[in-house]
Amino acid sequence: MYRQMIFVNLVTADVPAARKFFTELGYEINPQFCTDENACVVISDTIVAMLMTREH
């Protein structure tokens, strides 16, 4: 069965603070796709949010 993936890009001025916010809500961070300028938040099996700086 085909499962459509949804990727949402969210711009933030402070990636570490946004990362902390989402982890405190209970979401997991996928470190494989994280750098100092972005973070990958796993919302569900098919939804991923990328937190990134405006410059990135």
PDB file of N, CA, C and O in Angstrom, chain B, residues numbered from 101:
ATOM      1  N   MET B 101       0.839  -1.185   0.000  1.00  0.00           N
ATOM      2  CA  MET B 101       0.000   0.000   0.000  1.00  0.00           C
ATOM      3  C   MET B 101       0.883   1.247   0.000  1.00  0.00           C
ATOM      4  O   MET B 101       1.883   1.307   0.715  1.00  0.00           O
ATOM      5  N   TYR B 102       0.515   2.217  -0.785  1.00  0.00           N
ATOM      6  CA  TYR B 102       1.254   3.479  -0.895  1.00  0.00           C
ATOM      7  C   TYR B 102       0.910   4.383   0.281  1.00  0.00           C
ATOM      8  O   TYR B 102      -0.261   4.605   0.589  1.00  0.00           O
ATOM      9  N   ARG B 103       1.955   4.905   0.938  1.00  0.00           N
ATOM     10  CA  ARG B 103       1.751   5.852   2.037  1.00  0.00           C
ATOM     11  C   ARG B 103       2.391   7.172   1.639  1.00  0.00           C
ATOM     12  O   ARG B 103       3.608   7.253   1.469  1.00  0.00           O
ATOM     13  N   GLN B 104       1.589   8.182   1.493  1.00  0.00           N
ATOM     14  CA  GLN B 104       2.091   9.491   1.111  1.00  0.00           C
ATOM     15  C   GLN B 104       2.769  10.149   2.301  1.00  0.00           C
ATOM     16  O   GLN B 104       2.223  10.173   3.404  1.00  0.00           O
ATOM     17  N   MET B 105       3.967  10.683   2.068  1.00  0.00           N
ATOM     18  CA  MET B 105       4.707  11.405   3.092  1.00  0.00           C
ATOM     19  C   MET B 105       4.406  12.895   2.980  1.00  0.00           C
ATOM     20  O   MET B 105       4.242  13.419   1.878  1.00  0.00           O
ATOM     21  N   ILE B 106       4.335  13.566   4.108  1.00  0.00           N
ATOM     22  CA  ILE B 106       4.123  15.005   4.149  1.00  0.00           C
ATOM     23  C   ILE B 106       5.319  15.636   4.854  1.00  0.00           C
ATOM     24  O   ILE B 106       5.657  15.264   5.977  1.00  0.00           O
ATOM     25  N   PHE B 107       5.950  16.588   4.184  1.00  0.00           N
ATOM     26  CA  PHE B 107       7.087  17.311   4.741  1.00  0.00           C
ATOM     27  C   PHE B 107       6.707  18.780   4.871  1.00  0.00           C
ATOM     28  O   PHE B 107       6.304  19.413   3.895  1.00  0.00           O
ATOM     29  N   VAL B 108       6.836  19.315   6.074  1.00  0.00           N
ATOM     30  CA  VAL B 108       6.489  20.708   6.339  1.00  0.00           C
ATOM     31  C   VAL B 108       7.767  21.436   6.737  1.00  0.00           C
ATOM     32  O   VAL B 108       8.482  20.992   7.635  1.00  0.00           O
ATOM     33  N   ASN B 109       8.055  22.552   6.073  1.00  0.00           N
ATOM     34  CA  ASN B 109       9.212  23.371   6.413  1.00  0.00           C
ATOM     35  C   ASN B 109       8.745  24.552   7.257  1.00  0.00           C
ATOM     36  O   ASN B 109       7.862  25.307   6.850  1.00  0.00           O
ATOM     37  N   LEU B 110       9.344  24.703   8.434  1.00  0.00           N
ATOM     38  CA  LEU B 110       8.998  25.797   9.335  1.00  0.00           C
ATOM     39  C   LEU B 110      10.239  26.639   9.616  1.00  0.00           C
ATOM     40  O   LEU B 110      11.273  26.119  10.036  1.00  0.00           O
ATOM     41  N   VAL B 111      10.126  27.932   9.380  1.00  0.00           N
ATOM     42  CA  VAL B 111      11.242  28.851   9.617  1.00  0.00           C
ATOM     43  C   VAL B 111      11.195  29.341  11.061  1.00  0.00           C
ATOM     44  O   VAL B 111      10.133  29.684  11.581  1.00  0.00           O
ATOM     45  N   THR B 112      12.360  29.367  11.695  1.00  0.00           N
ATOM     46  CA  THR B 112      12.459  29.845  13.071  1.00  0.00           C
ATOM     47  C   THR B 112      13.740  30.667  13.239  1.00  0.00           C
ATOM     48  O   THR B 112      14.738  30.418  12.563  1.00  0.00           O
ATOM     49  N   ALA B 113      13.704  31.628  14.126  1.00  0.00           N
ATOM     50  CA  ALA B 113      14.894  32.430  14.404  1.00  0.00           C
ATOM     51  C   ALA B 113      15.841  31.706  15.355  1.00  0.00           C
ATOM     52  O   ALA B 113      17.027  32.031  15.420  1.00  0.00           O
ATOM     53  N   ASP B 114      15.320  30.720  16.097  1.00  0.00           N
ATOM     54  CA  ASP B 114      16.114  30.024  17.104  1.00  0.00           C
ATOM     55  C   ASP B 114      15.841  28.519  17.017  1.00  0.00           C
ATOM     56  O   ASP B 114      14.900  28.019  17.634  1.00  0.00           O
ATOM     57  N   VAL B 115      16.663  27.804  16.254  1.00  0.00           N
ATOM     58  CA  VAL B 115      16.459  26.368  16.055  1.00  0.00           C
ATOM     59  C   VAL B 115      16.557  25.587  17.367  1.00  0.00           C
ATOM     60  O   VAL B 115      15.701  24.737  17.614  1.00  0.00           O
ATOM     61  N   PRO B 116      17.557  25.832  18.224  1.00  0.00           N
ATOM     62  CA  PRO B 116      17.607  25.075  19.486  1.00  0.00           C
ATOM     63  C   PRO B 116      16.361  25.264  20.355  1.00  0.00           C
ATOM     64  O   PRO B 116      15.892  24.308  20.974  1.00  0.00           O
ATOM     65  N   ALA B 117      15.824  26.476  20.409  1.00  0.00           N
ATOM     66  CA  ALA B 117      14.623  26.724  21.216  1.00  0.00           C
ATOM     67  C   ALA B 117      13.412  26.018  20.601  1.00  0.00           C
ATOM     68  O   ALA B 117      12.593  25.456  21.326  1.00  0.00           O
ATOM     69  N   ALA B 118      13.295  26.043  19.289  1.00  0.00           N
ATOM     70  CA  ALA B 118      12.184  25.362  18.618  1.00  0.00           C
ATOM     71  C   ALA B 118      12.301  23.853  18.782  1.00  0.00           C
ATOM     72  O   ALA B 118      11.302  23.163  18.985  1.00  0.00           O
ATOM     73  N   ARG B 119      13.516  23.351  18.695  1.00  0.00           N
ATOM     74  CA  ARG B 119      13.760  21.920  18.899  1.00  0.00           C
ATOM     75  C   ARG B 119      13.347  21.509  20.311  1.00  0.00           C
ATOM     76  O   ARG B 119      12.700  20.478  20.493  1.00  0.00           O
ATOM     77  N   LYS B 120      13.716  22.305  21.300  1.00  0.00           N
ATOM     78  CA  LYS B 120      13.344  22.035  22.692  1.00  0.00           C
ATOM     79  C   LYS B 120      11.824  22.066  22.859  1.00  0.00           C
ATOM     80  O   LYS B 120      11.257  21.219  23.549  1.00  0.00           O
ATOM     81  N   PHE B 121      11.171  23.034  22.235  1.00  0.00           N
ATOM     82  CA  PHE B 121       9.720  23.157  22.305  1.00  0.00           C
ATOM     83  C   PHE B 121       9.036  21.884  21.811  1.00  0.00           C
ATOM     84  O   PHE B 121       8.155  21.350  22.485  1.00  0.00           O
ATOM     85  N   PHE B 122       9.439  21.396  20.638  1.00  0.00           N
ATOM     86  CA  PHE B 122       8.796  20.211  20.069  1.00  0.00           C
ATOM     87  C   PHE B 122       9.115  18.947  20.860  1.00  0.00           C
ATOM     88  O   PHE B 122       8.255  18.076  20.989  1.00  0.00           O
ATOM     89  N   THR B 123      10.329  18.826  21.392  1.00  0.00           N
ATOM     90  CA  THR B 123      10.644  17.635  22.197  1.00  0.00           C
ATOM     91  C   THR B 123       9.865  17.655  23.515  1.00  0.00           C
ATOM     92  O   THR B 123       9.469  16.601  24.012  1.00  0.00           O
ATOM     93  N   GLU B 124       9.644  18.837  24.081  1.00  0.00           N
ATOM     94  CA  GLU B 124       8.848  18.922  25.308  1.00  0.00           C
ATOM     95  C   GLU B 124       7.379  18.608  25.065  1.00  0.00           C
ATOM     96  O   GLU B 124       6.660  18.226  25.988  1.00  0.00           O
ATOM     97  N   LEU B 125       6.931  18.770  23.818  1.00  0.00           N
ATOM     98  CA  LEU B 125       5.566  18.359  23.466  1.00  0.00           C
ATOM     99  C   LEU B 125       5.474  16.853  23.255  1.00  0.00           C
ATOM    100  O   LEU B 125       4.377  16.308  23.130  1.00  0.00           O
ATOM    101  N   GLY B 126       6.627  16.176  23.214  1.00  0.00           N
ATOM    102  CA  GLY B 126       6.630  14.730  23.079  1.00  0.00           C
ATOM    103  C   GLY B 126       7.050  14.206  21.719  1.00  0.00           C
ATOM    104  O   GLY B 126       7.034  12.995  21.494  1.00  0.00           O
ATOM    105  N   TYR B 127       7.425  15.093  20.807  1.00  0.00           N
ATOM    106  CA  TYR B 127       7.854  14.653  19.478  1.00  0.00           C
ATOM    107  C   TYR B 127       9.325  14.265  19.498  1.00  0.00           C
ATOM    108  O   TYR B 127      10.108  14.769  20.304  1.00  0.00           O
ATOM    109  N   GLU B 128       9.686  13.355  18.589  1.00  0.00           N
ATOM    110  CA  GLU B 128      11.073  12.906  18.486  1.00  0.00           C
ATOM    111  C   GLU B 128      11.815  13.715  17.433  1.00  0.00           C
ATOM    112  O   GLU B 128      11.223  14.195  16.467  1.00  0.00           O
ATOM    113  N   ILE B 129      13.111  13.857  17.633  1.00  0.00           N
ATOM    114  CA  ILE B 129      13.992  14.514  16.671  1.00  0.00           C
ATOM    115  C   ILE B 129      14.782  13.415  15.960  1.00  0.00           C
ATOM    116  O   ILE B 129      15.329  12.524  16.610  1.00  0.00           O
ATOM    117  N   ASN B 130      14.842  13.477  14.639  1.00  0.00           N
ATOM    118  CA  ASN B 130      15.636  12.517  13.869  1.00  0.00           C
ATOM    119  C   ASN B 130      17.009  13.142  13.644  1.00  0.00           C
ATOM    120  O   ASN B 130      17.148  14.015  12.788  1.00  0.00           O
ATOM    121  N   PRO B 131      18.028  12.716  14.394  1.00  0.00           N
ATOM    122  CA  PRO B 131      19.347  13.348  14.307  1.00  0.00           C
ATOM    123  C   PRO B 131      20.043  13.147  12.969  1.00  0.00           C
ATOM    124  O   PRO B 131      20.984  13.871  12.645  1.00  0.00           O
ATOM    125  N   GLN B 132      19.588  12.173  12.190  1.00  0.00           N
ATOM    126  CA  GLN B 132      20.195  11.904  10.887  1.00  0.00           C
ATOM    127  C   GLN B 132      20.059  13.109   9.950  1.00  0.00           C
ATOM    128  O   GLN B 132      20.900  13.308   9.073  1.00  0.00           O
ATOM    129  N   PHE B 133      19.010  13.908  10.131  1.00  0.00           N
ATOM    130  CA  PHE B 133      18.760  15.038   9.249  1.00  0.00           C
ATOM    131  C   PHE B 133      18.894  16.381   9.968  1.00  0.00           C
ATOM    132  O   PHE B 133      18.310  17.372   9.530  1.00  0.00           O
ATOM    133  N   CYS B 134      19.650  16.427  11.059  1.00  0.00           N
ATOM    134  CA  CYS B 134      19.814  17.660  11.830  1.00  0.00           C
ATOM    135  C   CYS B 134      21.216  18.242  11.660  1.00  0.00           C
ATOM    136  O   CYS B 134      22.202  17.514  11.547  1.00  0.00           O
ATOM    137  N   THR B 135      21.275  19.572  11.646  1.00  0.00           N
ATOM    138  CA  THR B 135      22.536  20.308  11.662  1.00  0.00           C
ATOM    139  C   THR B 135      22.363  21.451  12.656  1.00  0.00           C
ATOM    140  O   THR B 135      21.378  21.496  13.393  1.00  0.00           O
ATOM    141  N   ASP B 136      23.321  22.371  12.674  1.00  0.00           N
ATOM    142  CA  ASP B 136      23.169  23.553  13.526  1.00  0.00           C
ATOM    143  C   ASP B 136      22.096  24.489  12.992  1.00  0.00           C
ATOM    144  O   ASP B 136      21.554  25.302  13.740  1.00  0.00           O
ATOM    145  N   GLU B 137      21.784  24.382  11.699  1.00  0.00           N
ATOM    146  CA  GLU B 137      20.830  25.290  11.066  1.00  0.00           C
ATOM    147  C   GLU B 137      19.448  24.690  10.875  1.00  0.00           C
ATOM    148  O   GLU B 137      18.537  25.393  10.438  1.00  0.00           O
ATOM    149  N   ASN B 138      19.258  23.399  11.190  1.00  0.00           N
ATOM    150  CA  ASN B 138      17.938  22.806  11.044  1.00  0.00           C
ATOM    151  C   ASN B 138      17.763  21.624  11.996  1.00  0.00           C
ATOM    152  O   ASN B 138      18.722  21.117  12.576  1.00  0.00           O
ATOM    153  N   ALA B 139      16.511  21.206  12.135  1.00  0.00           N
ATOM    154  CA  ALA B 139      16.182  20.039  12.952  1.00  0.00           C
ATOM    155  C   ALA B 139      15.002  19.335  12.305  1.00  0.00           C
ATOM    156  O   ALA B 139      14.101  19.974  11.761  1.00  0.00           O
ATOM    157  N   CYS B 140      15.019  18.028  12.370  1.00  0.00           N
ATOM    158  CA  CYS B 140      13.975  17.197  11.777  1.00  0.00           C
ATOM    159  C   CYS B 140      13.086  16.654  12.887  1.00  0.00           C
ATOM    160  O   CYS B 140      13.527  15.847  13.706  1.00  0.00           O
ATOM    161  N   VAL B 141      11.827  17.100  12.913  1.00  0.00           N
ATOM    162  CA  VAL B 141      10.883  16.684  13.942  1.00  0.00           C
ATOM    163  C   VAL B 141       9.944  15.639  13.347  1.00  0.00           C
ATOM    164  O   VAL B 141       9.283  15.893  12.340  1.00  0.00           O
ATOM    165  N   VAL B 142       9.887  14.468  13.969  1.00  0.00           N
ATOM    166  CA  VAL B 142       9.012  13.398  13.501  1.00  0.00           C
ATOM    167  C   VAL B 142       7.660  13.560  14.186  1.00  0.00           C
ATOM    168  O   VAL B 142       7.528  13.346  15.391  1.00  0.00           O
ATOM    169  N   ILE B 143       6.653  13.943  13.391  1.00  0.00           N
ATOM    170  CA  ILE B 143       5.307  14.143  13.913  1.00  0.00           C
ATOM    171  C   ILE B 143       4.553  12.808  13.948  1.00  0.00           C
ATOM    172  O   ILE B 143       3.867  12.495  14.921  1.00  0.00           O
ATOM    173  N   SER B 144       4.692  12.030  12.871  1.00  0.00           N
ATOM    174  CA  SER B 144       4.090  10.697  12.792  1.00  0.00           C
ATOM    175  C   SER B 144       4.893   9.874  11.792  1.00  0.00           C
ATOM    176  O   SER B 144       5.934  10.322  11.313  1.00  0.00           O
ATOM    177  N   ASP B 145       4.414   8.675  11.476  1.00  0.00           N
ATOM    178  CA  ASP B 145       5.108   7.833  10.503  1.00  0.00           C
ATOM    179  C   ASP B 145       5.149   8.464   9.120  1.00  0.00           C
ATOM    180  O   ASP B 145       6.024   8.142   8.317  1.00  0.00           O
ATOM    181  N   THR B 146       4.216   9.351   8.839  1.00  0.00           N
ATOM    182  CA  THR B 146       4.127   9.945   7.497  1.00  0.00           C
ATOM    183  C   THR B 146       4.258  11.464   7.479  1.00  0.00           C
ATOM    184  O   THR B 146       4.164  12.071   6.412  1.00  0.00           O
ATOM    185  N   ILE B 147       4.471  12.091   8.631  1.00  0.00           N
ATOM    186  CA  ILE B 147       4.581  13.554   8.689  1.00  0.00           C
ATOM    187  C   ILE B 147       5.880  13.942   9.387  1.00  0.00           C
ATOM    188  O   ILE B 147       6.172  13.483  10.491  1.00  0.00           O
ATOM    189  N   VAL B 148       6.653  14.797   8.719  1.00  0.00           N
ATOM    190  CA  VAL B 148       7.926  15.279   9.244  1.00  0.00           C
ATOM    191  C   VAL B 148       7.957  16.797   9.097  1.00  0.00           C
ATOM    192  O   VAL B 148       7.591  17.333   8.052  1.00  0.00           O
ATOM    193  N   ALA B 149       8.393  17.481  10.139  1.00  0.00           N
ATOM    194  CA  ALA B 149       8.551  18.935  10.086  1.00  0.00           C
ATOM    195  C   ALA B 149      10.045  19.258  10.140  1.00  0.00           C
ATOM    196  O   ALA B 149      10.766  18.744  10.995  1.00  0.00           O
ATOM    197  N   MET B 150      10.496  20.101   9.234  1.00  0.00           N
ATOM    198  CA  MET B 150      11.865  20.561   9.238  1.00  0.00           C
ATOM    199  C   MET B 150      11.885  21.967   9.791  1.00  0.00           C
ATOM    200  O   MET B 150      11.293  22.880   9.215  1.00  0.00           O
ATOM    201  N   LEU B 151      12.570  22.143  10.916  1.00  0.00           N
ATOM    202  CA  LEU B 151      12.757  23.463  11.508  1.00  0.00           C
ATOM    203  C   LEU B 151      14.045  24.013  10.958  1.00  0.00           C
ATOM    204  O   LEU B 151      15.078  23.347  11.027  1.00  0.00           O
ATOM    205  N   MET B 152      14.012  25.226  10.406  1.00  0.00           N
ATOM    206  CA  MET B 152      15.227  25.774   9.805  1.00  0.00           C
ATOM    207  C   MET B 152      15.298  27.286   9.945  1.00  0.00           C
ATOM    208  O   MET B 152      14.288  27.963  10.133  1.00  0.00           O
ATOM    209  N   THR B 153      16.518  27.792   9.849  1.00  0.00           N
ATOM    210  CA  THR B 153      16.721  29.239   9.884  1.00  0.00           C
ATOM    211  C   THR B 153      16.318  29.831   8.537  1.00  0.00           C
ATOM    212  O   THR B 153      16.276  29.126   7.528  1.00  0.00           O
ATOM    213  N   ARG B 154      16.027  31.101   8.528  1.00  0.00           N
ATOM    214  CA  ARG B 154      15.638  31.773   7.281  1.00  0.00           C
ATOM    215  C   ARG B 154      16.769  31.694   6.260  1.00  0.00           C
ATOM    216  O   ARG B 154      16.518  31.520   5.068  1.00  0.00           O
ATOM    217  N   GLU B 155      18.002  31.820   6.719  1.00  0.00           N
ATOM    218  CA  GLU B 155      19.139  31.783   5.817  1.00  0.00           C
ATOM    219  C   GLU B 155      19.300  30.417   5.158  1.00  0.00           C
ATOM    220  O   GLU B 155      19.742  30.320   4.013  1.00  0.00           O
ATOM    221  N   HIS B 156      18.945  29.386   5.874  1.00  0.00           N
ATOM    222  CA  HIS B 156      19.099  28.030   5.345  1.00  0.00           C
ATOM    223  C   HIS B 156      18.032  27.776   4.302  1.00  0.00           C
ATOM    224  O   HIS B 156      17.978  26.690   3.726  1.00  0.00           O
TER     225      HIS B 156
END
